Amino acid sequence: MITSPVKEKSLALQQQYGEVTQAAGAALSVRTGETVLRARRAASCLLAPLVGDKVLLVSDHDEAYVLAVLERAQANQATLELPGDTEIRAAGGRLRLSGRDGIGMETASDVSLLATQLNVSAVQGEVLVNSLSFTGDFLRGCVERIKLVGRSFDAVLERCHQRVSRSYRQVDEIDQVKASQMYYEAKNTFSLHARNTVMTAEELVKVDAEQIHMG
């Protein structure tokens, strides 16, 4: 009877469990009874074994692989390690990430997000960006209070329309407006007060009222 080499090797495989005594990346040392085996984490074992974990491994005379982590030495710590580019796909439904104490994302490169609709809901938020560029067709906001602190503000608009109940503005130095035409209308009273007031015109100055008091 002739037996293939592959079948002979598969028959020599042994499954056993042991305890991780050393973990350095993918290289592991696992104690099984009185023997310490040099093993590697199998590609299907996504949970990275740590020192003290009880693991299931398969071995032959040449190699040993850790198939799964059976029991953790530290129950509150778990790390999923993947060697290269990774894609998580939910082909038939939604994908949801949930964490009781929070979710953190960290990368040395860029983060890309592509969606038909984006919804963000939080009680409190903080965004720190050195340089931000926003491009869109329509922006709408509804807030109770806005407070901005900055060194300079520049805006280039084709049209600006504001409607407020009360408006207060304080300028410590110079307030300068350049316009082709200016029109002010007050329903009741228009008051202009300064230590020195200068009004000049190249062609015409007109004052029209039922009563005019000067001096």
MARTOR-923354 format. One record per residue: x, y, z of N, C-alpha, C, O in turn; residue in three letters. Coordinates in steps of 0.001 Angstrom, whole numbers, plus 524288, in hexadecimal, padded with zeros to 5 digits. Atoms other than C-alpha are relative to their C-alpha. Example, Ala and Ser with C-alpha at 12.3 -4.5 7.8 and 13.67 -1.06 7.14 Angstrom:
<pts>
8037A7FB5A800008300C7EE6C81E7880384804B080000807908049D80299ALA/7FCCC7FB5A7FFC4835667FBDC81BE47FCFE80442802DA7FEFB8089680383SER/
</pts>
This chain:
<pts>
803517FB528000080000800008000080370804D980000806FF8054D80333MET/7FCE77FB388008A8057780D567FBCF7FCFA80478802827F8688055080148ILE/8026F7FB8F7FD50802918191C804898029F805087FE3F8076B8055B7FE0DTHR/7FDD37FB0C801DC8043D826FE7FFAA802A6802D6804758011B80230808F7SER/7FD467FD0C7FBDF80DB583004807127FC71803DF802CB7FD15804D580776PRO/8037C7FC2D7FD9E802E2839F4809617FCAD7FD768042E7FBD37FFA88085FVAL/80344802C27FC377FA6A82FED8101D803287FE4E804B5801317FE5C80919LYS/7FCB8801877FBA1805C482B2E81852800F5804A5803A48010D8040280868GLU/7FF147FB637FCC38085C8392081CF67FB1580186802E97FB568031E80771LYS/804D97FE9E7FD5D7FA0083B8D81FE67FED47FC55804767FC8B7FDF48085ESER/800E7803AC7FBC27F97482F3B8281D8038D8011D804A4802527FFA18090CLEU/7FC597FEE27FBC78051883416830047FE9E804EB80308801128060C80702ALA/8017D7FB347FD4D7FE64840B6833F77FD7D7FEC1805387FA9F7FAEF805C0LEU/8022C800A97FAD07FAD384213842317FDA28051D801E07FFFB8094880160GLN/8028D7FB7B7FDA47F14D84B508488D8008C7FFA5805E97FF9D7FB8F80844GLN/7FF717FFCC7FA5C7F3EB84F77856657FF72805A2801C77FF8A8093E7FE9AGLN/800677FAAE7FE027F26485B1F85F328046F800E2803D4806797FD4D8064ETYR/7FBA57FE987FC9A7FC918626E866C37FF87805A2801C27FB8B8082F800E4GLY/7FFE57FAAF7FDF18004886F4386D0880477803027FD87808DD801197FD37GLU/7FC1E7FCBC802948077387A418663C803CC8020F8041E8023680481807F1VAL/7FBF77FE267FC618143C87D2786D2480301804A57FDD88057080794800C8THR/7FD3E7FB9B80267819D2886D7863817FD36801657FAEB7FBAC7FDF47F7F0GLN/802877FE1F804C1813DF88F37858B58031B804937FDE0803AE8089A80071ALA/7FD097FBE8802A681BF08973484F347FE018005F7FA68800287FDEE7F6DEALA/802557FFB0805268137989AF6843AE7FD377FAF67FEA27F9F27F9138019CGLY/8025A804EC801A380FA488ECD83C1F802B37FB4480263800967F6F48022BALA/7FD238045E7FD9D819DB88669843307FE367FF458059F7FDF7802FC808ABALA/802118013D7FADB814C187F8F84F42802EE7FB6980253805117F8227FF88LEU/7FE198048B7FD26819A5876418598D7FB7A7FE08803517F937800F080668SER/8048B802467FD6680F4986CF285EC2801CF7FB4980326804737F7D28011CVAL/7FEB0804697FCAA810F7863BA86A357FB7C7FC1C7FFFB7F70D7FD7480143ARG/803CA804447FFE7809D8856CE868D48023C7FBB78037F805A87F8C0801DETHR/7FDD2803D27FC5D80C5884E67874A78057B801928019380649805C7803C2GLY/7FA887FEF07FED281B0F84DAC8764F802F3802187FB53807A5803107FBAFGLU/7FD747FE6B804E281DE285213868517FE868059E7FEA77FA11807427FF65THR/800E77FAB6801F481F4F85FDF8630A800CA7FFE67FA17805087FEA77F834VAL/7FFDE80021805B181C1E860F58548980074805827FDD97FE27809327FFE8LEU/7FFC87FB2A802F781FCE86BC584B3D7FB9A7FFD07FC027FB6B7FC457F8C2ARG/8049680028803638134786F37844167FF21805577FD89801398094E7FF45ALA/801A67FB358029E80DA38794B83AF97FA158005F800317F7597FC6B8006CARG/805A77FF347FFEB8002487F3D83B257FDCE7FEDA7FA997FFAE800F07F6B1ARG/8027780156804F37F78487971830957FD30804B57FDC97FB8A8082E800ADALA/802937FB90802867F194882B2826A27FA588008C801BC7F83D804DF801BFALA/805707FFCD7FE457E40287F2C82B8D7FF6C801B2805A87FB0F802C380761SER/800267FE4F7FA857E781882D78399C800A3805EB8002280506807E18004FCYS/7FFCE7FA4F800347E4028914A839758015080262805428038F806A180578LEU/7FEDE7FDFC7FAC97E51C893128482A805B07FEF0801548075E7FA708018CLEU/7FA6A8008B7FEF27F353895A184B6F800D67FD8D8055A7FEFE7FFB28093EALA/7FF01802797FAEA7F7EA88C3E85635803CD8033D8033D80779805908012FPRO/7FCA07FD447FC597FE2089251862378023E7FC15803E38005B7F7AE80455LEU/7FD89803657FC24806D388CA286CB97FBFF7FE98804397F964801FF80667VAL/803B6801E97FC2D7FEB188449875DB7FAFD7FDED7FDAF7F7F37FB6E80073GLY/804C8801ED802777F3E88813D86C09800537FA1E7FF25804817F7FE7FE14ASP/8006480580801717EF628734986A3A7FE247FFA77FA607FA31801FE7F8F0LYS/801018000D805987EF6286FF685BD87FF857FA607FE18801497F6AF8009DVAL/80061804F7802C37EC14864E0852A9803D3800257FB7C803CD803D67F867LEU/7FC26800048042C7F713860FC849898003A7FAA57FD777FECA7F6A97FFBCLEU/7FF35804CA802F87F9F7856F483F3D805C17FFC87FE9580810803C77FD3DVAL/7FA638006D800E3807A8851BE83D35801437FABF7FD927FE517F6F97FE01SER/7FDAE804E9801CB80FBF8477883666805B08000D801BE8070D802C18057BASP/7FA868002B7FE5B81E28844778372E802F0804F97FE8F807028061B800DBHIS/7FD1B7FB81801F2821FA850F282FFD7FD9E805468019880078808EB802E7ASP/802867FAF07FF41817E985BAE832397FB9E7FF88804007F99C7FB4D80518GLU/8045D7FFB07FC5280DC08601E83C107FD378052B7FF127FFB4809387FE5DALA/803387FB62800EE80299869B883A367FBF18007A804577F9907FC9F805F5TYR/8041C7FEE77FC397F9B08701C8442C7FAFD801147FCF17FABE804BF7F9D7VAL/804E37FF81802E67EBCA86E7383F207FC32803C68028D7F967806947FFD0LEU/803D77FCB77FD577E3F9875A48497E801C58011180588804DF7FE27807C6ALA/7FF2B7FEB07FA877E48E87C41856A97FB4C7FDF58030B7F6E47FFA780223VAL/8043A802647FD0C7DC8D874358603B7FE8A8032D804D27F9ED803B380614LEU/801057FD1B7FB2E7DDF187C6186C8C804168043680097808BC8034D7FFC1GLU/7FC7B7FB997FF8E7E3C6889A386F09801F48008C8058D7FF0F7FFBF8094EARG/7FDD77FEE97FADF7ECE988CAB87A2E7FDF8805358020B7FD29805D7806BEALA/802407FAF47FEA27E7CE89AA487A0E7FAE48008A7FD0B7FADB801737F853GLN/805198002E802977D94F89A6F8774E7FE67805367FDAC7FB198055C7FA2EALA/801967FAD7801DE7D8618A913874F18035D801FB7FB8680309806967FA2EASN/7FC8B7FE46804377E25F8A983869F07FFB27FC2A7FB78800277F76F7FC32GLN/800368033C804B37E1158A48985C0A801E58033D7FB638007B807CE7FAD7ALA/7FDDD7FD59804947E84B8A80F84F907FF567FC887FB3E8010E7F80A7FB38THR/80068802B9804FE7E4B88A3F5841C580460801F97FC84804AA806A27FB5ELEU/7FB917FE878033D7F0EF8A3E18395F7FF6D7FD777FAA67FE7F7F8C57FA31GLU/80041801D6805677F0AD8A2B582A9E804EF801C87FD3C806958063E7FDF4LEU/7FAC87FECE801FA7FD3B8A259822BD80029804287FBBD80412806EB7FB50PRO/7FFBC7FC6D8046C7F98E8AAA4816DE7FAF8803037FF4A7F813803E380307GLY/804D37FD39801307EEA78B2078101C7FB587FCA3801797FB387F7FA8004BASP/8046C802E17FDE27E1BE8AE25816477FAF58029D7FE597FA95807687FE4FTHR/805307FE10801687D3BB8AFA4811E57FBE77FCF1803067FBD87F822802EFGLU/8046D802567FD417C7C78AD1681A5A7FB1A801557FCE97F9EC805ED7FC1DILE/8046C7FF1F803807BBB18AB74812117FB267FD408020B7FB4E7F8A880375ARG/8051E802437FEDC7AD6D8A952815627FCF87FFF57FAE47FA7D803D47F97BALA/8022C8003D8054D7A86B8A4B18083B7FA108006A7FFF77F7D2802517FC29ALA/805AE800178002879A368A34780C317FD5E8036B803FE7F8AA802D9804CDGLY/8027C7FCCB7FBF5797E28AD74816CB803828045C801D98073A805DB7FF30GLY/7FD207FBA17FDC479D0F8B83681F73804937FE1A80356804727F9D180583ARG/7FB748010F7FCBC7AA218B8748266780001803FA804727FFB2808AE8037DLEU/8004B7FC9A7FB777AA2E8BDFB834308047A7FECC803B5805987FA44804DCARG/7FBEF8006D7FC107B5468C07F83DAF7FDF2802618050A7FBEF806C080500LEU/8021E7FE367FB0E7B1928C1E584BEE803FE7FF148044D806607FAE980497SER/7FC7A800777FB877B9CC8C461858027FD9080289804C77FBC0806FB8047AGLY/8027E7FDE57FB527B4CA8C650865D1802CD804D680206800488089B8039EARG/7FCEC7FBB67FDD37BFD88CF5D869F880233803A17FBDC804E88075F7FD31ASP/7FE227FC86804147C2D98D57F85CCE8025A7FD067FB78803557F8547FBD3GLY/7FD9680223804BA7C8808D32984F4980449803C77FE4B8034F808747FDBEILE/7FBA27FCC4801B27D5CD8D83984B0E8020D7FE3E7FABA8026C7F9927F9A8GLY/7FDA98010F805197DB848D92E83D668052A802EA7FFAA8057580789800F7MET/7FAD37FDA0800477E9F08DBC083B09802DB7FDE27FB41802E27F92B7FA4EGLU/7FCFF8018D804937F22D8DB8982EC4804308041A7FEF88037C808B580029THR/7FBD67FC628017B7FEE58E18282A057FF0B8025E7FA9E801CA805FC7F90BALA/801417FE0A805327F8C98E3D081C9A7FA95802798000E7F8EE8048D80411SER/804FA7FD4F800857EBA08E8CA817C67FB727FC74801747FBF17F7AC8018DASP/804ED802AA7FEFB7DDB18E50B81B5F7FC17801E47FBEA7FB2E806977FB6EVAL/803AE7FEB0804257D3CD8E4A5810387FAA07FDF78017B7FA177F99A8036ESER/80566801677FEE17C5108E465811E37FCB1801607FB4E7FCA4805E07F99DLEU/803437FF35804977BBBB8E2C2806787FA9E7FDC3801217FA1B7F92280255LEU/8054B801C37FECD7AD0B8E2038086C7FC1E8036E7FD1D7FD57807DB7FBAFALA/804317FCEF802507A0438E6718025D7FDF080407803DC7FC82808598024CTHR/801E67FC7B7FBF079C208ECA780F47803467FF35804E4804A17FACD80643GLN/7FCCE8001F7FB437A3DC8F00E81B867FCE38024A8047A7FB07806B680423LEU/802C57FE3F7FB5579D648F121828DF803A77FF77804A9805CB7FB438059CASN/7FCBC7FFF47FB567A5058F4DF835197FCBD8022A8047D7FA87806698040AVAL/803067FE557FB7879E6D8F5DC84263803467FF34804E38052E7FAE7805E2SER/7FCE48004A7FB397A5768F8EE84F1B7FE2F80438803C47FC218083C80218ALA/8014D7FC1D7FC0F7A3129002C85BD6803FE804608000080291808EC800A2VAL/7FBD57FC298000E7B02E9072185B17804147FE527FC0B8054A7F9B07FB99GLN/7FC2780140804057BA3B907F38503D8047C803DE80004803DA8086080190GLY/7FB587FCB5800667C7DE90D5684E25803147FE547FB3C8044C7F9B87FA9CGLU/7FD2D80110804D77CF0B90E538412A804E38036A7FFF38049180828800B2VAL/7FB057FD368004C7DD609121F83FF28027F7FEBF7FAC28044C7FA5F7F9E5LEU/7FDD7800A2805437E22291414831F180372804B27FEDE801C7809267FF98VAL/7FC7E7FBB18014A7EDD591C2882DC47FE38802F37FB237FE9B807BD7FAF5ASN/801D57FD87804D27E84A91ECD8202A7FB397FD037FE197FB717F8437FD61SER/804EC80276801897DA4A91C1E81BEA7FDFA8028A7FB087FDBF807557FAADLEU/8023E7FE2B804E57D49091D5780E3A7FAB77FD677FF487FA4A7F89E7FF82SER/80552801FD800A57C5ED91BEB80C007FDDB801DE7FAC97FE3A8067E7F983PHE/8025A7FEC2805067BF3791B7E7FEC57FA957FD917FFCA7FA017F8E1800B1THR/8054E80209800417B09891A187FD257FC6F803D07FD307FE08808247FBD8GLY/803DE7FCC3802A67A45491F857F6CE7FC72802E4803CC7FA8F807238028EASP/803AE7FD937FC6579C299229F802CA801967FEA680596802D07FA28806CBPHE/7FE9D800B47FA8179F1892486811417FBC38027B803547FA8580714802AALEU/804147FE167FC8B7948F925E681B9E801417FE6580594802AF7F9EB80699ARG/7FEE8801157FA8A7965B926E582A3C7FBC38023B8037B7F9928065A8024FGLY/803E47FE397FC3978D1392844835B2802537FF2F80575802867FAC880761CYS/7FD54800597FAFA793CF92B51842A47FDAB80402803B57FB33807C88020AVAL/801EB7FC6D7FBFC7905F9320A84F5A803B4804A0800B3801F88090980185GLU/7FC297FBDD7FF1779CFE939CC850A4804FD7FECC7FD0B806A07FA497FCC1ARG/7FB1380088802DF7A95393C138489E803FB803BF8025C802DA8085880336ILE/7FBC07FCCF7FE077B62C9410484DFB804EF7FEA77FD04806A77FA297FD05LYS/7FB4B800BC8031E7C21F942DC8454E8044D8038A802198035D8081980351LEU/7FB6D7FD087FE5B7CFA794741849728044B7FF097FBF8805D97FA927FB18VAL/7FC00800A3803FB7D9D4949C583F0580312805097FF45801D58090C8019EGLY/7FCBD7FB6E800FF7E4269532183A077FE4B802E77FB1C7FEE2807AB7FADBARG/801BA7FD6C804CC7DEA6955EC82C807FB837FCEC7FD9F7FAFC7F8387FE77SER/8047F80266802947D26D95338824897FF68802747FAA97FEC7807347FA3FPHE/800937FE348055D7D1729545B815C47FB8C7FCFF7FD727FB2D7F83A7FDF3ASP/8046580271802B77C53A951C180DC07FF33802D07FAD67FF4E8079E7FAA3ALA/801207FDEB8052B7C27E953AE7FF407FAB97FDD37FE5D7FA2F7F9237FD72VAL/8055C801A6801177B3F49534B7FC297FDB58033F7FB9B7FF30807C37FADFLEU/802E47FD16803F87AB37957317F0ED7FB62802E4802727FA058072B800B9GLU/804607FD8B7FD4979FD795A3F7FA0D8000B7FE55805B58011E7F9CF806F1ARG/800358011C7FA6479E8395B1E808CD7FB018026B802367FA2A80721801BBCYS/804F67FE317FDCA7914995C2A80F9C7FFAE7FE208059F8004B7F97B806B3HIS/8006F8013B7FA7278F9195CAD81E597FB038026F802247F97C806C0800ABGLN/804AA7FE067FD647836995E2A826A3800577FE89805C0800447F9EE80721ARG/7FF57800E77FA6B784CA95FC2835507FC3880382802F57FA5380764800D8VAL/803447FCB57FCA677CA4965308408980323804798025C8014D808EA8027DSER/7FC8C7FC0E7FDCB787E296C7E846F2805857FEF57FE15807397FA7A7FDB4ARG/7FAAE8007A801FC7957E96F35841D98037E803D2802F7802608087E80335SER/7FC377FCD57FD2B7A0FD9742F849E4805707FEC17FDDC806E27FA357FD3FTYR/7FABF800B6802127AE9D9764E84493803A8803F2802818025A8088C802FDARG/7FC107FC9F7FD907BAB797BD684B13805177FF717FD098072D7FB257FC78GLN/7FB1D7FFDF802EB7C6AA97FCB8434E803D58036380303802BA807F680400VAL/7FC3D7FD287FCC97D2B3983E584B0080343803D17FCCA804FA807CE7FEDAASP/7FC957FC918030B7DA4598A0483FC27FD0D8025B7FB5C7FA1E806177FC1DGLU/802267FD93804B87D5D198CD1831C07FB7E7FCB27FDEE7FBD87F7E87FDA4ILE/804708027B802A07C8B0989AA82BA57FF4B802B87FAC27FD87807307FA97ASP/7FFF17FD9A8052E7C95D98C3681D067FC8C7FCDE7FC507FCD57F8127FC17GLN/8037F8026B803D67BF229897E8129B800BB802CF7FAD08007D8079B7FA93VAL/7FFAD7FDE1805487C11198B79804087FBB17FD877FCBD7FB5E7F8C07FC4CLYS/8046A80203803017B50C98A487FB7D7FECD803BB7FB8E800198085B7FBC3ALA/801B57FCB9804547AFA998F357EEB87FB63803638019B7FB2B807FD8003ASER/804797FD2C7FDF07A2E8993347F5447FECA7FDF3805717FF597F94C80683GLN/801728017E7FAB279E9499333803727FAB58025D801437F9A2806DA7FFE7MET/8053E7FE4A7FEB0790C19943E8089D7FEBE7FE1D805777FED67F96E8068BTYR/8017C8013D7FAA578CD0994DB816EE7FA71801E5800EF7F90B806327FF4CTYR/8055B7FE837FEB877EC89952181BB57FED37FE54805997FF777F9C880705GLU/80188801057FA9A77A5599639829DA7FA3780144800917F8698054F7FEB2ALA/8059E7FF3B7FF7A76C0B994D582D807FEC68047E803B57FB1080769802CDLYS/801177FBE77FC2C76CC399E058392B8045E80405800468039E808837FEBBASN/7FBD47FC337FEFA779C49A45083C61805217FE177FDBA8067D7F9817FE32THR/7FAB680110801EB787029A4E5835BA803A0803D3802BB8031D8088D80201PHE/7FC977FCAD7FCDB791AB9AA1E83EB48059A7FF1F7FE61807507FAAA7FDD0SER/7FA75800258015779FAF9AD5183AFD802E08039C803BA801C580849803F0LEU/7FD507FCE97FC0C7A8F79B1DA845A2805D87FEDB7FFB4807797FA5C7FF33HIS/7FA568008C7FFFA7B7939B44E845AF8025C804FF802307FFC08090780270ALA/7FD487FB497FE397C18D9BDC184B3A800B7803BD7FB6D7FFE2808707FC06ARG/7FF797FCE2804C07C44C9C2A783D6E7FD377FD287FB927FE057F87B7FAC9ASN/802ED80247804587BB5D9C050831CF80127803267FB198009A807ED7FB13THR/7FEC67FD81804F97BF529C352823D87FCBE7FD5F7FBCD7FCDC7F89B7FB30VAL/8031E80209804507B6019C1E08186C8012F8033B7FB2E8005B807F77FB36MET/7FE927FD44804D37BA7E9C57280AB67FD817FD487FB647FC3A7F8A77FBA2THR/8021480215804E77B53F9C3897FD0980253803157FB8A8037C807B67FC26ALA/7FDC17FD5C804877BA829C6D87EFAC7FBED803497FD227FD5A8071F7FA9BGLU/803F37FD26803017AD829CBA07EA197FB8F802188035C7FA66806C180319GLU/804D47FE567FD887A1B99CC1D7F3107FF867FDB880574800AC7F92180653LEU/80186801A47FAC479E079CB6D801647FA76801FB800E17F988806AF8007EVAL/805837FE937FF8078F5D9CB78803EA7FDFA7FE39805427FEBB7F9BD806D1LYS/80274801287FB067884F9CC19810E27FA54801A37FF8B7F93D806327FE7AVAL/805787FEEA800C5779849CB378106E7FCF27FDF0804A87FD167F944805CDASP/803268019D7FB8D770889CB0B81C3D7FC138045E801337FC97808BE7FF45ALA/803BA7FC037FE6B764EA9D223822448029D80409803728016D808AF80312GLU/7FD267FC5D7FCB276DF29D81582C65805CB7FE867FFDC807297F9EA7FFE9GLN/7FA59800BE7FFF277CB79D9C582C248023580383804378018880845803FCILE/7FD997FD0E7FBC2783F09DDFC8386E805EC7FF6C7FF8A807F37FB127FF3AHIS/7FA487FFF78004A7924A9E1CD837A38020E8036E804508001E807C08052AMET/7FD997FCF27FBE979AC69E653842D67FDB77FEAF805567FF52800EF80945GLY/
</pts>
